[in-house]
Amino acid sequence: MPQFQTWEEFSRAAEKLYLADPMKVRVVLKYRHVDGNLCIKVTDDLVCLVYRTDQAQDVKKIEKFHSQLMRLMVAKESRAVPMETE
């Protein structure tokens, strides 16, 4: 299970994983108040991508990425349009 150190690497890998097979991909967000850590995990049961952070600026990036991913999941033409990530 690769754990990414930079947000850019994680978001590119997660987007690629989602676009490969949108019907199998799951996204899990987990926040631990004790540690102050937010963890986002994207998996298709074969590949599992993990990114952990305790920085407020990364939390905003995760929130934006998650909302873009949710929009792609409900869009009819989601397979043709790549996500815009920073």
Backbone hydrogen bonds, N-H to C=O, Kabsch-Sander energy under -0.5 kcal/mol:
donor,donor_aa,acceptor,acceptor_aa,energy
4,F,2,P,-0.6
4,F,50,V,-2.6
10,F,6,T,-1.7
11,S,7,W,-2.9
12,R,8,E,-2.0
13,A,9,E,-2.3
14,A,10,F,-2.8
15,E,11,S,-2.2
16,K,12,R,-2.3
17,L,13,A,-2.2
18,Y,14,A,-2.5
19,L,15,E,-2.8
20,A,16,K,-1.5
21,D,17,L,-1.2
24,K,21,D,-1.5
25,V,21,D,-0.8
26,R,43,T,-3.0
28,V,41,K,-2.9
30,K,39,C,-2.8
32,R,37,N,-2.7
33,H,31,Y,-0.6
36,G,32,R,-2.4
37,N,32,R,-1.3
38,L,53,T,-3.0
39,C,30,K,-3.0
40,I,51,Y,-2.5
41,K,28,V,-2.8
42,V,49,L,-2.4
43,T,26,R,-2.3
44,D,47,V,-1.7
49,L,42,V,-3.2
50,V,2,P,-2.0
51,Y,40,I,-2.0
52,R,4,F,-0.5
53,T,38,L,-2.2
59,V,55,Q,-1.5
60,K,56,A,-1.6
61,K,57,Q,-1.4
62,I,58,D,-2.6
63,E,59,V,-2.4
64,K,60,K,-2.2
65,F,61,K,-2.7
66,H,62,I,-2.9
67,S,63,E,-2.1
68,Q,64,K,-2.1
69,L,65,F,-2.4
70,M,66,H,-2.3
71,R,67,S,-2.1
72,L,68,Q,-2.1
73,M,69,L,-2.0
74,V,70,M,-1.5
75,A,71,R,-1.2
78,S,75,A,-0.8
80,A,77,E,-1.1
81,V,77,E,-0.8
85,T,83,M,-0.7
